[in-house]
Amino acid sequence: MPPGGWPAAPPPRAAAGAGPLRAPHPPPPAELNRTFTTTLPAGTYCNVVAAAPGSCDGNGTTVADDGTATITVPARGAVALHI
């Protein structure tokens, strides 16, 4: 089930389901910084696209108790949260 609370404009650029929250292809042409409502439980999740193998230092995304997460997708980049 995709997350609710999509911004009105520009069109949504994130998707979630049984797997991690991730930016769909193609990646955004400019940095995208938004707060999304997810179906993930509260906690900190590693952005495995940006993290070094075996370490998540500095690459965590926090999902709040209400299910929201503020995520920055780099220009022409992606975010994939390990759950």
C-alpha positions in Angstrom: 0.0 0.0 0.0 1.5 3.4 -1.0 1.9 6.1 1.7 -0.7 8.8 2.0 -0.2 12.5 2.4 1.3 13.2 -1.0 2.1 16.8 -1.7 -0.2 18.6 -4.2 2.6 19.8 -6.4 5.0 18.6 -7.8 3.7 15.1 -8.4 4.8 12.5 -5.8 8.3 11.2 -6.2 8.3 8.5 -3.5 6.8 5.1 -3.2 6.5 2.5 -0.5 5.1 -1.0 -0.2 6.2 -4.2 1.4 9.8 -3.2 0.8 11.7 0.0 1.6 10.6 3.6 1.0 12.3 4.6 -2.2 12.4 7.2 -5.0 11.0 5.9 -8.2 12.8 5.9 -11.5 13.6 8.4 -13.1 15.3 10.3 -10.3 14.4 13.9 -9.8 16.4 16.4 -11.8 16.8 18.7 -8.7 17.2 17.9 -5.0 13.8 17.0 -3.5 13.3 17.6 0.2 9.9 16.6 1.5 8.1 15.1 4.5 6.3 12.0 3.5 3.7 9.9 5.4 4.8 6.3 5.4 3.4 3.0 6.7 6.8 2.3 8.4 6.9 1.9 12.2 8.8 4.7 14.1 12.6 4.3 14.1 15.7 5.1 12.2 16.3 3.4 8.9 19.6 3.3 6.9 19.7 4.8 3.4 21.5 2.0 1.7 22.1 3.9 -1.5 24.3 6.5 0.3 25.8 4.4 3.1 29.1 2.5 3.0 28.8 -1.3 3.1 28.5 -2.4 6.7 28.0 1.2 8.1 25.1 3.6 8.1 26.9 6.5 9.9 25.4 9.8 8.8 22.9 8.1 6.4 19.9 7.4 8.6 16.4 8.6 8.1 14.1 8.9 11.1 10.4 7.9 10.9 8.4 9.6 13.6 5.7 8.1 15.8 3.1 9.4 13.4 4.8 7.7 10.4 6.2 10.8 8.8 9.8 11.0 7.5 11.6 14.0 6.1 13.7 12.7 3.2 16.1 14.5 0.9 16.6 12.8 -2.5 19.7 14.1 -4.2 19.5 15.5 -7.7 19.6 12.6 -10.1 19.9 10.3 -7.1 17.8 7.9 -5.1 17.0 6.8 -1.5 16.4 3.3 -0.4 15.6 2.6 3.3 16.7 -0.7 4.7 13.9 -2.1 6.9 
